[in-house]
Amino acid sequence: MPGYSKAAQNLSPLEYLQKVIDGGMKDPVITFLLKCGRTPVSIVENYLEDEESLNYAVLMEWKNPFKQ
């Protein structure tokens, strides 16, 4: 969630993610992964020490279309 630090004063991590999903905001990683067919599952706190994401991440799921 590298764009989260810019929005953290006004939005919780969940609100930020929802705005990105809805298309109201763009995040350089989440927006790309959504376009690649990933589905957000949950927010993970303290995933990495990262100032841009304030240590938050989004767990994303990819369903393999070639395997049922």
mmCIF file of the N, C-alpha and C atoms, coordinates in Angstrom:
data_MODEL
# 
_entry.id   MODEL 
# 
loop_
_atom_site.group_PDB 
_atom_site.id 
_atom_site.type_symbol 
_atom_site.label_atom_id 
_atom_site.label_alt_id 
_atom_site.label_comp_id 
_atom_site.label_asym_id 
_atom_site.label_entity_id 
_atom_site.label_seq_id 
_atom_site.pdbx_PDB_ins_code 
_atom_site.Cartn_x 
_atom_site.Cartn_y 
_atom_site.Cartn_z 
_atom_site.occupancy 
_atom_site.B_iso_or_equiv 
_atom_site.pdbx_formal_charge 
_atom_site.auth_seq_id 
_atom_site.auth_comp_id 
_atom_site.auth_asym_id 
_atom_site.auth_atom_id 
_atom_site.pdbx_PDB_model_num 
ATOM 1   N N  . MET A 1 1  ? 0.829   -1.183  0.000   1.00 0.00 ? 1  MET A N  1 
ATOM 2   C CA . MET A 1 1  ? 0.000   0.000   0.000   1.00 0.00 ? 1  MET A CA 1 
ATOM 3   C C  . MET A 1 1  ? 0.876   1.250   0.000   1.00 0.00 ? 1  MET A C  1 
ATOM 4   N N  . PRO A 1 2  ? 1.788   1.373   -0.969  1.00 0.00 ? 2  PRO A N  1 
ATOM 5   C CA . PRO A 1 2  ? 2.740   2.473   -0.909  1.00 0.00 ? 2  PRO A CA 1 
ATOM 6   C C  . PRO A 1 2  ? 2.123   3.876   -0.976  1.00 0.00 ? 2  PRO A C  1 
ATOM 7   N N  . GLY A 1 3  ? 0.913   3.998   -1.430  1.00 0.00 ? 3  GLY A N  1 
ATOM 8   C CA . GLY A 1 3  ? 0.292   5.320   -1.464  1.00 0.00 ? 3  GLY A CA 1 
ATOM 9   C C  . GLY A 1 3  ? -0.413  5.692   -0.179  1.00 0.00 ? 3  GLY A C  1 
ATOM 10  N N  . TYR A 1 4  ? -0.497  4.769   0.758   1.00 0.00 ? 4  TYR A N  1 
ATOM 11  C CA . TYR A 1 4  ? -1.293  5.012   1.965   1.00 0.00 ? 4  TYR A CA 1 
ATOM 12  C C  . TYR A 1 4  ? -0.765  6.157   2.822   1.00 0.00 ? 4  TYR A C  1 
ATOM 13  N N  . SER A 1 5  ? 0.517   6.321   2.933   1.00 0.00 ? 5  SER A N  1 
ATOM 14  C CA . SER A 1 5  ? 1.054   7.370   3.817   1.00 0.00 ? 5  SER A CA 1 
ATOM 15  C C  . SER A 1 5  ? 0.564   8.762   3.434   1.00 0.00 ? 5  SER A C  1 
ATOM 16  N N  . LYS A 1 6  ? 0.272   8.964   2.162   1.00 0.00 ? 6  LYS A N  1 
ATOM 17  C CA . LYS A 1 6  ? -0.222  10.278  1.712   1.00 0.00 ? 6  LYS A CA 1 
ATOM 18  C C  . LYS A 1 6  ? -1.674  10.519  2.117   1.00 0.00 ? 6  LYS A C  1 
ATOM 19  N N  . ALA A 1 7  ? -2.411  9.458   2.406   1.00 0.00 ? 7  ALA A N  1 
ATOM 20  C CA . ALA A 1 7  ? -3.832  9.578   2.726   1.00 0.00 ? 7  ALA A CA 1 
ATOM 21  C C  . ALA A 1 7  ? -4.143  9.243   4.179   1.00 0.00 ? 7  ALA A C  1 
ATOM 22  N N  . ALA A 1 8  ? -3.139  8.831   4.949   1.00 0.00 ? 8  ALA A N  1 
ATOM 23  C CA . ALA A 1 8  ? -3.352  8.309   6.294   1.00 0.00 ? 8  ALA A CA 1 
ATOM 24  C C  . ALA A 1 8  ? -3.982  9.305   7.266   1.00 0.00 ? 8  ALA A C  1 
ATOM 25  N N  . GLN A 1 9  ? -3.776  10.597  7.055   1.00 0.00 ? 9  GLN A N  1 
ATOM 26  C CA . GLN A 1 9  ? -4.358  11.583  7.969   1.00 0.00 ? 9  GLN A CA 1 
ATOM 27  C C  . GLN A 1 9  ? -5.875  11.607  7.864   1.00 0.00 ? 9  GLN A C  1 
ATOM 28  N N  . ASN A 1 10 ? -6.405  11.239  6.699   1.00 0.00 ? 10 ASN A N  1 
ATOM 29  C CA . ASN A 1 10 ? -7.845  11.327  6.471   1.00 0.00 ? 10 ASN A CA 1 
ATOM 30  C C  . ASN A 1 10 ? -8.559  9.982   6.383   1.00 0.00 ? 10 ASN A C  1 
ATOM 31  N N  . LEU A 1 11 ? -7.809  8.899   6.163   1.00 0.00 ? 11 LEU A N  1 
ATOM 32  C CA . LEU A 1 11 ? -8.437  7.603   5.919   1.00 0.00 ? 11 LEU A CA 1 
ATOM 33  C C  . LEU A 1 11 ? -7.770  6.495   6.729   1.00 0.00 ? 11 LEU A C  1 
ATOM 34  N N  . SER A 1 12 ? -8.574  5.573   7.194   1.00 0.00 ? 12 SER A N  1 
ATOM 35  C CA . SER A 1 12 ? -8.014  4.363   7.803   1.00 0.00 ? 12 SER A CA 1 
ATOM 36  C C  . SER A 1 12 ? -7.485  3.483   6.664   1.00 0.00 ? 12 SER A C  1 
ATOM 37  N N  . PRO A 1 13 ? -6.684  2.475   6.971   1.00 0.00 ? 13 PRO A N  1 
ATOM 38  C CA . PRO A 1 13 ? -6.210  1.589   5.902   1.00 0.00 ? 13 PRO A CA 1 
ATOM 39  C C  . PRO A 1 13 ? -7.364  0.940   5.124   1.00 0.00 ? 13 PRO A C  1 
ATOM 40  N N  . LEU A 1 14 ? -8.423  0.536   5.820   1.00 0.00 ? 14 LEU A N  1 
ATOM 41  C CA . LEU A 1 14 ? -9.564  -0.079  5.156   1.00 0.00 ? 14 LEU A CA 1 
ATOM 42  C C  . LEU A 1 14 ? -10.296 0.916   4.251   1.00 0.00 ? 14 LEU A C  1 
ATOM 43  N N  . GLU A 1 15 ? -10.462 2.148   4.721   1.00 0.00 ? 15 GLU A N  1 
ATOM 44  C CA . GLU A 1 15 ? -11.102 3.185   3.894   1.00 0.00 ? 15 GLU A CA 1 
ATOM 45  C C  . GLU A 1 15 ? -10.262 3.479   2.658   1.00 0.00 ? 15 GLU A C  1 
ATOM 46  N N  . TYR A 1 16 ? -8.951  3.533   2.841   1.00 0.00 ? 16 TYR A N  1 
ATOM 47  C CA . TYR A 1 16 ? -8.049  3.765   1.706   1.00 0.00 ? 16 TYR A CA 1 
ATOM 48  C C  . TYR A 1 16 ? -8.188  2.651   0.677   1.00 0.00 ? 16 TYR A C  1 
ATOM 49  N N  . LEU A 1 17 ? -8.147  1.415   1.139   1.00 0.00 ? 17 LEU A N  1 
ATOM 50  C CA . LEU A 1 17 ? -8.286  0.284   0.229   1.00 0.00 ? 17 LEU A CA 1 
ATOM 51  C C  . LEU A 1 17 ? -9.609  0.344   -0.513  1.00 0.00 ? 17 LEU A C  1 
ATOM 52  N N  . GLN A 1 18 ? -10.691 0.664   0.184   1.00 0.00 ? 18 GLN A N  1 
ATOM 53  C CA . GLN A 1 18 ? -11.997 0.724   -0.464  1.00 0.00 ? 18 GLN A CA 1 
ATOM 54  C C  . GLN A 1 18 ? -12.038 1.805   -1.541  1.00 0.00 ? 18 GLN A C  1 
ATOM 55  N N  . LYS A 1 19 ? -11.421 2.951   -1.276  1.00 0.00 ? 19 LYS A N  1 
ATOM 56  C CA . LYS A 1 19 ? -11.374 4.012   -2.290  1.00 0.00 ? 19 LYS A CA 1 
ATOM 57  C C  . LYS A 1 19 ? -10.569 3.577   -3.511  1.00 0.00 ? 19 LYS A C  1 
ATOM 58  N N  . VAL A 1 20 ? -9.502  2.837   -3.286  1.00 0.00 ? 20 VAL A N  1 
ATOM 59  C CA . VAL A 1 20 ? -8.709  2.330   -4.413  1.00 0.00 ? 20 VAL A CA 1 
ATOM 60  C C  . VAL A 1 20 ? -9.532  1.315   -5.203  1.00 0.00 ? 20 VAL A C  1 
ATOM 61  N N  . ILE A 1 21 ? -10.212 0.415   -4.515  1.00 0.00 ? 21 ILE A N  1 
ATOM 62  C CA . ILE A 1 21 ? -11.053 -0.577  -5.189  1.00 0.00 ? 21 ILE A CA 1 
ATOM 63  C C  . ILE A 1 21 ? -12.147 0.099   -6.005  1.00 0.00 ? 21 ILE A C  1 
ATOM 64  N N  . ASP A 1 22 ? -12.765 1.132   -5.434  1.00 0.00 ? 22 ASP A N  1 
ATOM 65  C CA . ASP A 1 22 ? -13.861 1.847   -6.105  1.00 0.00 ? 22 ASP A CA 1 
ATOM 66  C C  . ASP A 1 22 ? -13.383 2.745   -7.243  1.00 0.00 ? 22 ASP A C  1 
ATOM 67  N N  . GLY A 1 23 ? -12.072 2.967   -7.329  1.00 0.00 ? 23 GLY A N  1 
ATOM 68  C CA . GLY A 1 23 ? -11.523 3.814   -8.382  1.00 0.00 ? 23 GLY A CA 1 
ATOM 69  C C  . GLY A 1 23 ? -11.408 5.280   -8.017  1.00 0.00 ? 23 GLY A C  1 
ATOM 70  N N  . GLY A 1 24 ? -11.718 5.629   -6.769  1.00 0.00 ? 24 GLY A N  1 
ATOM 71  C CA . GLY A 1 24 ? -11.624 7.019   -6.321  1.00 0.00 ? 24 GLY A CA 1 
ATOM 72  C C  . GLY A 1 24 ? -10.203 7.461   -6.041  1.00 0.00 ? 24 GLY A C  1 
ATOM 73  N N  . MET A 1 25 ? -9.316  6.505   -5.843  1.00 0.00 ? 25 MET A N  1 
ATOM 74  C CA . MET A 1 25 ? -7.905  6.787   -5.603  1.00 0.00 ? 25 MET A CA 1 
ATOM 75  C C  . MET A 1 25 ? -7.087  5.751   -6.360  1.00 0.00 ? 25 MET A C  1 
ATOM 76  N N  . LYS A 1 26 ? -5.835  6.091   -6.608  1.00 0.00 ? 26 LYS A N  1 
ATOM 77  C CA . LYS A 1 26 ? -4.931  5.143   -7.253  1.00 0.00 ? 26 LYS A CA 1 
ATOM 78  C C  . LYS A 1 26 ? -3.761  4.867   -6.327  1.00 0.00 ? 26 LYS A C  1 
ATOM 79  N N  . ASP A 1 27 ? -3.427  3.609   -6.225  1.00 0.00 ? 27 ASP A N  1 
ATOM 80  C CA . ASP A 1 27 ? -2.253  3.174   -5.484  1.00 0.00 ? 27 ASP A CA 1 
ATOM 81  C C  . ASP A 1 27 ? -1.371  2.458   -6.501  1.00 0.00 ? 27 ASP A C  1 
ATOM 82  N N  . PRO A 1 28 ? -0.072  2.780   -6.545  1.00 0.00 ? 28 PRO A N  1 
ATOM 83  C CA . PRO A 1 28 ? 0.776   2.210   -7.597  1.00 0.00 ? 28 PRO A CA 1 
ATOM 84  C C  . PRO A 1 28 ? 0.834   0.687   -7.629  1.00 0.00 ? 28 PRO A C  1 
ATOM 85  N N  . VAL A 1 29 ? 0.637   0.034   -6.504  1.00 0.00 ? 29 VAL A N  1 
ATOM 86  C CA . VAL A 1 29 ? 0.688   -1.428  -6.483  1.00 0.00 ? 29 VAL A CA 1 
ATOM 87  C C  . VAL A 1 29 ? -0.715  -2.028  -6.518  1.00 0.00 ? 29 VAL A C  1 
ATOM 88  N N  . ILE A 1 30 ? -1.585  -1.583  -5.627  1.00 0.00 ? 30 ILE A N  1 
ATOM 89  C CA . ILE A 1 30 ? -2.924  -2.177  -5.541  1.00 0.00 ? 30 ILE A CA 1 
ATOM 90  C C  . ILE A 1 30 ? -3.694  -2.001  -6.840  1.00 0.00 ? 30 ILE A C  1 
ATOM 91  N N  . THR A 1 31 ? -3.659  -0.825  -7.428  1.00 0.00 ? 31 THR A N  1 
ATOM 92  C CA . THR A 1 31 ? -4.387  -0.577  -8.678  1.00 0.00 ? 31 THR A CA 1 
ATOM 93  C C  . THR A 1 31 ? -3.896  -1.525  -9.768  1.00 0.00 ? 31 THR A C  1 
ATOM 94  N N  . PHE A 1 32 ? -2.588  -1.703  -9.869  1.00 0.00 ? 32 PHE A N  1 
ATOM 95  C CA . PHE A 1 32 ? -2.031  -2.613  -10.866 1.00 0.00 ? 32 PHE A CA 1 
ATOM 96  C C  . PHE A 1 32 ? -2.507  -4.049  -10.627 1.00 0.00 ? 32 PHE A C  1 
ATOM 97  N N  . LEU A 1 33 ? -2.448  -4.498  -9.366  1.00 0.00 ? 33 LEU A N  1 
ATOM 98  C CA . LEU A 1 33 ? -2.842  -5.871  -9.063  1.00 0.00 ? 33 LEU A CA 1 
ATOM 99  C C  . LEU A 1 33 ? -4.329  -6.099  -9.301  1.00 0.00 ? 33 LEU A C  1 
ATOM 100 N N  . LEU A 1 34 ? -5.152  -5.099  -9.021  1.00 0.00 ? 34 LEU A N  1 
ATOM 101 C CA . LEU A 1 34 ? -6.584  -5.222  -9.311  1.00 0.00 ? 34 LEU A CA 1 
ATOM 102 C C  . LEU A 1 34 ? -6.815  -5.410  -10.812 1.00 0.00 ? 34 LEU A C  1 
ATOM 103 N N  . LYS A 1 35 ? -6.075  -4.660  -11.616 1.00 0.00 ? 35 LYS A N  1 
ATOM 104 C CA . LYS A 1 35 ? -6.201  -4.785  -13.073 1.00 0.00 ? 35 LYS A CA 1 
ATOM 105 C C  . LYS A 1 35 ? -5.716  -6.145  -13.570 1.00 0.00 ? 35 LYS A C  1 
ATOM 106 N N  . CYS A 1 36 ? -4.843  -6.788  -12.801 1.00 0.00 ? 36 CYS A N  1 
ATOM 107 C CA . CYS A 1 36 ? -4.332  -8.121  -13.162 1.00 0.00 ? 36 CYS A CA 1 
ATOM 108 C C  . CYS A 1 36 ? -5.238  -9.237  -12.657 1.00 0.00 ? 36 CYS A C  1 
ATOM 109 N N  . GLY A 1 37 ? -6.351  -8.889  -12.050 1.00 0.00 ? 37 GLY A N  1 
ATOM 110 C CA . GLY A 1 37 ? -7.305  -9.893  -11.603 1.00 0.00 ? 37 GLY A CA 1 
ATOM 111 C C  . GLY A 1 37 ? -7.178  -10.346 -10.167 1.00 0.00 ? 37 GLY A C  1 
ATOM 112 N N  . ARG A 1 38 ? -6.354  -9.662  -9.379  1.00 0.00 ? 38 ARG A N  1 
ATOM 113 C CA . ARG A 1 38 ? -6.233  -10.024 -7.966  1.00 0.00 ? 38 ARG A CA 1 
ATOM 114 C C  . ARG A 1 38 ? -7.458  -9.515  -7.202  1.00 0.00 ? 38 ARG A C  1 
ATOM 115 N N  . THR A 1 39 ? -7.792  -10.199 -6.123  1.00 0.00 ? 39 THR A N  1 
ATOM 116 C CA . THR A 1 39 ? -8.917  -9.826  -5.270  1.00 0.00 ? 39 THR A CA 1 
ATOM 117 C C  . THR A 1 39 ? -8.400  -9.563  -3.861  1.00 0.00 ? 39 THR A C  1 
ATOM 118 N N  . PRO A 1 40 ? -8.681  -8.387  -3.297  1.00 0.00 ? 40 PRO A N  1 
ATOM 119 C CA . PRO A 1 40 ? -8.249  -8.110  -1.931  1.00 0.00 ? 40 PRO A CA 1 
ATOM 120 C C  . PRO A 1 40 ? -8.966  -9.028  -0.943  1.00 0.00 ? 40 PRO A C  1 
ATOM 121 N N  . VAL A 1 41 ? -8.199  -9.560  0.009   1.00 0.00 ? 41 VAL A N  1 
ATOM 122 C CA . VAL A 1 41 ? -8.756  -10.453 1.021   1.00 0.00 ? 41 VAL A CA 1 
ATOM 123 C C  . VAL A 1 41 ? -8.788  -9.760  2.384   1.00 0.00 ? 41 VAL A C  1 
ATOM 124 N N  . SER A 1 42 ? -7.668  -9.155  2.778   1.00 0.00 ? 42 SER A N  1 
ATOM 125 C CA . SER A 1 42 ? -7.611  -8.460  4.064   1.00 0.00 ? 42 SER A CA 1 
ATOM 126 C C  . SER A 1 42 ? -6.404  -7.529  4.100   1.00 0.00 ? 42 SER A C  1 
ATOM 127 N N  . ILE A 1 43 ? -6.408  -6.681  5.106   1.00 0.00 ? 43 ILE A N  1 
ATOM 128 C CA . ILE A 1 43 ? -5.279  -5.788  5.347   1.00 0.00 ? 43 ILE A CA 1 
ATOM 129 C C  . ILE A 1 43 ? -4.397  -6.437  6.401   1.00 0.00 ? 43 ILE A C  1 
ATOM 130 N N  . VAL A 1 44 ? -3.090  -6.367  6.199   1.00 0.00 ? 44 VAL A N  1 
ATOM 131 C CA . VAL A 1 44 ? -2.130  -6.969  7.115   1.00 0.00 ? 44 VAL A CA 1 
ATOM 132 C C  . VAL A 1 44 ? -1.314  -5.844  7.743   1.00 0.00 ? 44 VAL A C  1 
ATOM 133 N N  . GLU A 1 45 ? -1.344  -5.763  9.076   1.00 0.00 ? 45 GLU A N  1 
ATOM 134 C CA . GLU A 1 45 ? -0.553  -4.754  9.792   1.00 0.00 ? 45 GLU A CA 1 
ATOM 135 C C  . GLU A 1 45 ? 0.865   -5.263  10.011  1.00 0.00 ? 45 GLU A C  1 
ATOM 136 N N  . ASN A 1 46 ? 1.807   -4.338  10.014  1.00 0.00 ? 46 ASN A N  1 
ATOM 137 C CA . ASN A 1 46 ? 3.216   -4.642  10.291  1.00 0.00 ? 46 ASN A CA 1 
ATOM 138 C C  . ASN A 1 46 ? 3.779   -5.728  9.385   1.00 0.00 ? 46 ASN A C  1 
ATOM 139 N N  . TYR A 1 47 ? 3.382   -5.693  8.131   1.00 0.00 ? 47 TYR A N  1 
ATOM 140 C CA . TYR A 1 47 ? 3.867   -6.678  7.167   1.00 0.00 ? 47 TYR A CA 1 
ATOM 141 C C  . TYR A 1 47 ? 5.346   -6.445  6.860   1.00 0.00 ? 47 TYR A C  1 
ATOM 142 N N  . LEU A 1 48 ? 5.703   -5.199  6.577   1.00 0.00 ? 48 LEU A N  1 
ATOM 143 C CA . LEU A 1 48 ? 7.085   -4.810  6.306   1.00 0.00 ? 48 LEU A CA 1 
ATOM 144 C C  . LEU A 1 48 ? 7.354   -3.478  6.982   1.00 0.00 ? 48 LEU A C  1 
ATOM 145 N N  . GLU A 1 49 ? 8.602   -3.208  7.282   1.00 0.00 ? 49 GLU A N  1 
ATOM 146 C CA . GLU A 1 49 ? 8.961   -1.862  7.726   1.00 0.00 ? 49 GLU A CA 1 
ATOM 147 C C  . GLU A 1 49 ? 9.063   -1.000  6.487   1.00 0.00 ? 49 GLU A C  1 
ATOM 148 N N  . ASP A 1 50 ? 8.042   -0.184  6.267   1.00 0.00 ? 50 ASP A N  1 
ATOM 149 C CA . ASP A 1 50 ? 7.958   0.601   5.046   1.00 0.00 ? 50 ASP A CA 1 
ATOM 150 C C  . ASP A 1 50 ? 7.234   1.906   5.337   1.00 0.00 ? 50 ASP A C  1 
ATOM 151 N N  . GLU A 1 51 ? 7.932   3.015   5.181   1.00 0.00 ? 51 GLU A N  1 
ATOM 152 C CA . GLU A 1 51 ? 7.351   4.314   5.479   1.00 0.00 ? 51 GLU A CA 1 
ATOM 153 C C  . GLU A 1 51 ? 6.199   4.672   4.552   1.00 0.00 ? 51 GLU A C  1 
ATOM 154 N N  . GLU A 1 52 ? 6.292   4.320   3.273   1.00 0.00 ? 52 GLU A N  1 
ATOM 155 C CA . GLU A 1 52 ? 5.253   4.700   2.315   1.00 0.00 ? 52 GLU A CA 1 
ATOM 156 C C  . GLU A 1 52 ? 3.915   4.037   2.611   1.00 0.00 ? 52 GLU A C  1 
ATOM 157 N N  . SER A 1 53 ? 3.957   2.830   3.135   1.00 0.00 ? 53 SER A N  1 
ATOM 158 C CA . SER A 1 53 ? 2.715   2.112   3.433   1.00 0.00 ? 53 SER A CA 1 
ATOM 159 C C  . SER A 1 53 ? 2.365   2.160   4.920   1.00 0.00 ? 53 SER A C  1 
ATOM 160 N N  . LEU A 1 54 ? 3.196   2.799   5.702   1.00 0.00 ? 54 LEU A N  1 
ATOM 161 C CA . LEU A 1 54 ? 3.057   2.818   7.161   1.00 0.00 ? 54 LEU A CA 1 
ATOM 162 C C  . LEU A 1 54 ? 2.960   1.396   7.713   1.00 0.00 ? 54 LEU A C  1 
ATOM 163 N N  . ASN A 1 55 ? 3.691   0.501   7.090   1.00 0.00 ? 55 ASN A N  1 
ATOM 164 C CA . ASN A 1 55 ? 3.805   -0.911  7.473   1.00 0.00 ? 55 ASN A CA 1 
ATOM 165 C C  . ASN A 1 55 ? 2.557   -1.744  7.190   1.00 0.00 ? 55 ASN A C  1 
ATOM 166 N N  . TYR A 1 56 ? 1.629   -1.225  6.411   1.00 0.00 ? 56 TYR A N  1 
ATOM 167 C CA . TYR A 1 56 ? 0.424   -1.978  6.046   1.00 0.00 ? 56 TYR A CA 1 
ATOM 168 C C  . TYR A 1 56 ? 0.610   -2.636  4.685   1.00 0.00 ? 56 TYR A C  1 
ATOM 169 N N  . ALA A 1 57 ? -0.102  -3.746  4.502   1.00 0.00 ? 57 ALA A N  1 
ATOM 170 C CA . ALA A 1 57 ? -0.118  -4.436  3.213   1.00 0.00 ? 57 ALA A CA 1 
ATOM 171 C C  . ALA A 1 57 ? -1.534  -4.957  2.981   1.00 0.00 ? 57 ALA A C  1 
ATOM 172 N N  . VAL A 1 58 ? -1.797  -5.350  1.752   1.00 0.00 ? 58 VAL A N  1 
ATOM 173 C CA . VAL A 1 58 ? -3.071  -5.969  1.421   1.00 0.00 ? 58 VAL A CA 1 
ATOM 174 C C  . VAL A 1 58 ? -2.791  -7.391  0.954   1.00 0.00 ? 58 VAL A C  1 
ATOM 175 N N  . LEU A 1 59 ? -3.419  -8.332  1.601   1.00 0.00 ? 59 LEU A N  1 
ATOM 176 C CA . LEU A 1 59 ? -3.338  -9.718  1.162   1.00 0.00 ? 59 LEU A CA 1 
ATOM 177 C C  . LEU A 1 59 ? -4.280  -9.859  -0.028  1.00 0.00 ? 59 LEU A C  1 
ATOM 178 N N  . MET A 1 60 ? -3.723  -10.294 -1.159  1.00 0.00 ? 60 MET A N  1 
ATOM 179 C CA . MET A 1 60 ? -4.513  -10.391 -2.392  1.00 0.00 ? 60 MET A CA 1 
ATOM 180 C C  . MET A 1 60 ? -4.546  -11.848 -2.849  1.00 0.00 ? 60 MET A C  1 
ATOM 181 N N  . GLU A 1 61 ? -5.661  -12.234 -3.419  1.00 0.00 ? 61 GLU A N  1 
ATOM 182 C CA . GLU A 1 61 ? -5.841  -13.594 -3.922  1.00 0.00 ? 61 GLU A CA 1 
ATOM 183 C C  . GLU A 1 61 ? -5.871  -13.581 -5.442  1.00 0.00 ? 61 GLU A C  1 
ATOM 184 N N  . TRP A 1 62 ? -5.249  -14.571 -6.034  1.00 0.00 ? 62 TRP A N  1 
ATOM 185 C CA . TRP A 1 62 ? -5.311  -14.764 -7.482  1.00 0.00 ? 62 TRP A CA 1 
ATOM 186 C C  . TRP A 1 62 ? -5.836  -16.153 -7.732  1.00 0.00 ? 62 TRP A C  1 
ATOM 187 N N  . LYS A 1 63 ? -6.944  -16.235 -8.426  1.00 0.00 ? 63 LYS A N  1 
ATOM 188 C CA . LYS A 1 63 ? -7.520  -17.541 -8.779  1.00 0.00 ? 63 LYS A CA 1 
ATOM 189 C C  . LYS A 1 63 ? -7.014  -17.920 -10.152 1.00 0.00 ? 63 LYS A C  1 
ATOM 190 N N  . ASN A 1 64 ? -6.336  -19.043 -10.221 1.00 0.00 ? 64 ASN A N  1 
ATOM 191 C CA . ASN A 1 64 ? -5.768  -19.526 -11.471 1.00 0.00 ? 64 ASN A CA 1 
ATOM 192 C C  . ASN A 1 64 ? -6.881  -19.945 -12.419 1.00 0.00 ? 64 ASN A C  1 
ATOM 193 N N  . PRO A 1 65 ? -7.022  -19.262 -13.547 1.00 0.00 ? 65 PRO A N  1 
ATOM 194 C CA . PRO A 1 65 ? -8.105  -19.589 -14.467 1.00 0.00 ? 65 PRO A CA 1 
ATOM 195 C C  . PRO A 1 65 ? -7.869  -20.911 -15.208 1.00 0.00 ? 65 PRO A C  1 
ATOM 196 N N  . PHE A 1 66 ? -6.676  -21.447 -15.119 1.00 0.00 ? 66 PHE A N  1 
ATOM 197 C CA . PHE A 1 66 ? -6.344  -22.676 -15.818 1.00 0.00 ? 66 PHE A CA 1 
ATOM 198 C C  . PHE A 1 66 ? -6.544  -23.919 -14.952 1.00 0.00 ? 66 PHE A C  1 
ATOM 199 N N  . LYS A 1 67 ? -6.847  -23.712 -13.679 1.00 0.00 ? 67 LYS A N  1 
ATOM 200 C CA . LYS A 1 67 ? -7.031  -24.835 -12.777 1.00 0.00 ? 67 LYS A CA 1 
ATOM 201 C C  . LYS A 1 67 ? -8.358  -24.678 -12.043 1.00 0.00 ? 67 LYS A C  1 
ATOM 202 N N  . GLN A 1 68 ? -9.128  -25.728 -12.028 1.00 0.00 ? 68 GLN A N  1 
ATOM 203 C CA . GLN A 1 68 ? -10.436 -25.643 -11.364 1.00 0.00 ? 68 GLN A CA 1 
ATOM 204 C C  . GLN A 1 68 ? -10.465 -26.419 -10.089 1.00 0.00 ? 68 GLN A C  1 
# 
